[in-house]
């Protein structure tokens, strides 16, 4: 599993660019899309943190990967790949994805 670097948590440029492209000049729509992404990822991180069996862990990691791919969030996609390679309940992976979420939500 690759080591997590703090830089990964702050690389939201492509994600914001994707949201901006979808929203056009509508700042309210951009804000709503951003909030929907944060809310969706937050739900999946919560599920990942509670997953203890292989099936639930894998499905949730795949959902995170799909969300990341949909929004061109490459650092998150990499973290989702790490989750797919990790054992269910791996606290390091969950913490890394939660850190990405927290940093993006704060920014």
Backbone as CSV, one residue per row, in Angstrom:
resi,resn,N_x,N_y,N_z,CA_x,CA_y,CA_z,C_x,C_y,C_z
1,UNK,0.841,-1.167,0.000,0.000,0.000,0.000,0.890,1.235,0.000
2,UNK,0.636,2.202,-0.901,1.447,3.409,-0.929,1.233,4.236,0.330
3,UNK,2.243,4.949,0.707,2.142,5.812,1.872,1.301,7.028,1.534
4,UNK,0.513,7.448,2.480,-0.312,8.638,2.331,0.564,9.862,2.532
5,UNK,0.398,10.838,1.689,1.115,12.092,1.866,0.097,13.204,2.061
6,UNK,0.404,14.202,2.867,-0.535,15.297,3.085,-0.931,15.992,1.786
7,UNK,-0.066,15.977,0.793,-0.371,16.630,-0.478,-1.636,16.033,-1.081
8,UNK,-1.820,14.720,-0.939,-2.991,14.072,-1.510,-4.280,14.691,-0.978
9,UNK,-4.280,15.108,0.253,-5.485,15.639,0.871,-5.862,17.010,0.321
10,UNK,-4.913,17.715,-0.254,-5.178,19.076,-0.690,-5.320,19.223,-2.198
11,UNK,-5.142,18.180,-2.951,-5.239,18.252,-4.404,-6.684,18.145,-4.843
12,UNK,-7.395,19.224,-4.740,-8.805,19.232,-5.097,-9.062,20.023,-6.368
13,UNK,-8.011,20.425,-7.063,-8.168,21.255,-8.251,-9.024,20.624,-9.327
14,UNK,-8.761,19.363,-9.668,-9.544,18.701,-10.706,-10.983,18.502,-10.253
15,UNK,-11.167,18.217,-8.986,-12.514,18.043,-8.441,-13.295,19.351,-8.543
16,UNK,-12.707,20.438,-8.107,-13.380,21.736,-8.199,-13.607,22.143,-9.656
17,UNK,-12.659,21.820,-10.525,-12.819,22.145,-11.950,-13.986,21.367,-12.553
18,UNK,-14.140,20.127,-12.158,-15.258,19.318,-12.649,-16.585,19.906,-12.178
19,UNK,-16.642,20.293,-10.914,-17.862,20.903,-10.393,-18.150,22.239,-11.090
20,UNK,-17.107,23.022,-11.323,-17.278,24.308,-11.992,-17.763,24.125,-13.426
21,UNK,-17.253,23.112,-14.102,-17.691,22.837,-15.472,-19.165,22.442,-15.494
22,UNK,-19.578,21.680,-14.513,-20.979,21.253,-14.443,-21.901,22.409,-14.073
23,UNK,-21.426,23.298,-13.217,-22.266,24.387,-12.720,-22.259,25.602,-13.641
24,UNK,-21.242,25.707,-14.474,-21.143,26.891,-15.321,-20.954,28.132,-14.466
25,UNK,-21.740,29.165,-14.743,-21.630,30.429,-14.007,-22.531,30.482,-12.773
26,UNK,-23.184,29.382,-12.471,-24.139,29.342,-11.365,-23.426,28.973,-10.063
27,UNK,-23.110,29.983,-9.256,-22.386,29.759,-7.999,-23.196,28.922,-7.023
28,UNK,-24.499,29.103,-7.017,-25.341,28.322,-6.110,-25.313,26.841,-6.502
29,UNK,-25.377,26.553,-7.786,-25.311,25.161,-8.241,-23.959,24.551,-7.902
30,UNK,-22.879,25.310,-8.089,-21.548,24.826,-7.709,-21.533,24.444,-6.232
31,UNK,-22.071,25.314,-5.397,-22.109,25.062,-3.960,-22.944,23.818,-3.646
32,UNK,-24.070,23.657,-4.308,-24.928,22.492,-4.081,-24.246,21.201,-4.529
33,UNK,-23.564,21.240,-5.660,-22.847,20.054,-6.140,-21.703,19.695,-5.193
34,UNK,-21.002,20.701,-4.729,-19.900,20.471,-3.797,-20.419,19.845,-2.503
35,UNK,-21.525,20.389,-2.007,-22.118,19.848,-0.779,-22.627,18.417,-0.991
36,UNK,-23.187,18.138,-2.154,-23.658,16.779,-2.450,-22.486,15.798,-2.485
37,UNK,-21.366,16.216,-3.061,-20.172,15.367,-3.082,-19.708,15.091,-1.649
38,UNK,-19.615,16.136,-0.856,-19.160,15.993,0.533,-20.098,15.086,1.316
39,UNK,-21.391,15.281,1.154,-22.377,14.461,1.867,-22.291,13.000,1.436
40,UNK,-22.168,12.754,0.149,-22.075,11.386,-0.356,-20.806,10.699,0.144
41,UNK,-19.689,11.399,0.061,-18.438,10.826,0.530,-18.487,10.591,2.042
42,UNK,-19.100,11.505,2.762,-19.216,11.355,4.208,-19.991,10.083,4.564
43,UNK,-21.084,9.818,3.855,-21.853,8.593,4.101,-21.009,7.355,3.828
44,UNK,-20.255,7.386,2.740,-19.450,6.225,2.381,-18.293,6.017,3.364
45,UNK,-17.698,7.093,3.842,-16.619,6.975,4.826,-17.170,6.383,6.121
46,UNK,-18.363,6.803,6.496,-18.997,6.239,7.690,-19.227,4.732,7.513
47,UNK,-19.747,4.347,6.357,-19.968,2.921,6.086,-18.656,2.153,6.069
48,UNK,-17.632,2.735,5.470,-16.333,2.074,5.411,-15.787,1.858,6.817
49,UNK,-15.940,2.856,7.656,-15.459,2.749,9.029,-16.172,1.678,9.837
50,UNK,-17.407,1.368,9.455,-18.177,0.359,10.182,-18.116,-1.019,9.531
51,UNK,-17.582,-1.106,8.306,-17.540,-2.381,7.587,-16.526,-3.321,8.225
52,UNK,-16.939,-4.540,8.467,-16.047,-5.530,9.052,-15.919,-6.781,8.193
53,UNK,-16.844,-6.988,7.278,-16.734,-8.163,6.410,-16.197,-7.732,5.046
54,UNK,-15.599,-8.676,4.348,-14.998,-8.385,3.042,-15.996,-7.752,2.072
55,UNK,-17.209,-8.291,2.035,-18.205,-7.804,1.073,-18.560,-6.350,1.287
56,UNK,-18.889,-5.985,2.522,-19.260,-4.601,2.814,-18.094,-3.650,2.577
57,UNK,-16.906,-4.082,2.959,-15.703,-3.258,2.775,-15.452,-3.009,1.283
58,UNK,-15.493,-4.069,0.497,-15.214,-3.957,-0.935,-16.261,-3.098,-1.652
59,UNK,-17.528,-3.323,-1.342,-18.594,-2.544,-1.982,-18.453,-1.063,-1.650
60,UNK,-18.179,-0.759,-0.396,-18.037,0.640,0.002,-16.807,1.276,-0.626
61,UNK,-15.704,0.548,-0.668,-14.494,1.075,-1.320,-14.753,1.312,-2.808
62,UNK,-15.499,0.420,-3.448,-15.835,0.606,-4.866,-16.757,1.812,-5.060
63,UNK,-17.663,2.036,-4.133,-18.522,3.230,-4.220,-17.693,4.504,-4.108
64,UNK,-16.726,4.502,-3.196,-15.851,5.666,-3.053,-15.037,5.860,-4.328
65,UNK,-14.537,4.765,-4.882,-13.767,4.862,-6.118,-14.637,5.400,-7.254
66,UNK,-15.871,4.935,-7.340,-16.784,5.425,-8.374,-17.107,6.895,-8.206
67,UNK,-17.325,7.317,-6.973,-17.573,8.729,-6.696,-16.363,9.565,-7.101
68,UNK,-15.185,9.087,-6.727,-13.947,9.793,-7.084,-13.779,9.885,-8.591
69,UNK,-14.059,8.796,-9.292,-13.921,8.789,-10.752,-14.923,9.739,-11.402
70,UNK,-16.137,9.772,-10.875,-17.175,10.643,-11.432,-16.809,12.118,-11.350
71,UNK,-16.050,12.476,-10.324,-15.694,13.877,-10.098,-14.222,14.169,-10.381
72,UNK,-13.522,13.212,-10.986,-12.106,13.377,-11.334,-11.251,13.722,-10.115
73,UNK,-11.549,13.085,-8.990,-10.792,13.305,-7.756,-9.726,12.211,-7.660
74,UNK,-8.638,12.401,-8.401,-7.591,11.374,-8.491,-6.982,10.977,-7.144
75,UNK,-6.691,11.923,-6.244,-6.144,11.500,-4.947,-7.120,10.597,-4.180
76,UNK,-8.406,10.895,-4.264,-9.411,10.060,-3.604,-9.504,8.701,-4.278
77,UNK,-9.368,8.668,-5.590,-9.402,7.396,-6.298,-8.234,6.519,-5.857
78,UNK,-7.081,7.112,-5.667,-5.915,6.382,-5.180,-6.160,5.832,-3.773
79,UNK,-6.782,6.642,-2.926,-7.095,6.186,-1.578,-8.122,5.053,-1.600
80,UNK,-9.071,5.122,-2.518,-10.055,4.043,-2.654,-9.376,2.753,-3.106
81,UNK,-8.398,2.874,-3.992,-7.625,1.700,-4.416,-6.886,1.098,-3.215
82,UNK,-6.339,1.957,-2.373,-5.675,1.479,-1.156,-6.666,0.709,-0.287
83,UNK,-7.884,1.216,-0.188,-8.908,0.540,0.608,-9.242,-0.823,0.017
84,UNK,-9.315,-0.895,-1.303,-9.610,-2.181,-1.942,-8.524,-3.210,-1.659
85,UNK,-7.298,-2.745,-1.487,-6.176,-3.651,-1.211,-6.018,-3.960,0.276
86,UNK,-6.700,-3.205,1.121,-6.530,-3.344,2.573,-7.515,-4.355,3.156
87,UNK,-7.237,-4.729,4.375,-8.137,-5.620,5.115,-9.339,-4.829,5.610
88,UNK,-10.497,-5.460,5.662,-11.685,-4.771,6.194,-11.417,-4.192,7.584
89,UNK,-11.844,-2.947,7.760,-11.671,-2.288,9.047,-10.323,-1.630,9.250
90,UNK,-9.471,-1.616,8.217,-8.141,-1.026,8.350,-8.272,0.441,8.766
91,UNK,-7.876,0.781,9.991,-8.072,2.151,10.471,-7.219,3.180,9.746
92,UNK,-6.080,2.763,9.215,-5.211,3.706,8.504,-5.897,4.194,7.227
93,UNK,-6.471,3.280,6.476,-7.145,3.641,5.226,-8.353,4.524,5.512
94,UNK,-9.128,4.143,6.500,-10.309,4.943,6.851,-9.885,6.350,7.264
95,UNK,-8.853,6.443,8.065,-8.355,7.749,8.518,-7.861,8.590,7.337
96,UNK,-7.197,7.976,6.371,-6.695,8.714,5.209,-7.840,9.267,4.371
97,UNK,-8.864,8.459,4.153,-10.007,8.926,3.365,-10.766,9.996,4.139
98,UNK,-10.908,9.809,5.442,-11.582,10.815,6.271,-10.792,12.130,6.259
99,UNK,-9.474,12.050,6.265,-8.645,13.254,6.195,-8.862,13.980,4.868
100,UNK,-8.927,13.231,3.773,-9.234,13.846,2.471,-10.568,14.581,2.547
101,UNK,-11.577,13.908,3.082,-12.914,14.495,3.197,-12.876,15.751,4.059
102,UNK,-12.274,15.672,5.216,-12.226,16.821,6.125,-11.517,18.015,5.500
103,UNK,-10.409,17.750,4.829,-9.657,18.834,4.201,-10.420,19.444,3.037
104,UNK,-11.089,18.602,2.247,-11.869,19.148,1.136,-13.067,19.943,1.651
105,UNK,-13.734,19.411,2.664,-14.900,20.100,3.223,-14.508,21.439,3.852
106,UNK,-13.312,21.500,4.430,-12.860,22.747,5.060,-12.403,23.781,4.038
107,UNK,-12.021,23.309,2.845,-11.441,24.219,1.849,-12.455,24.834,1.004
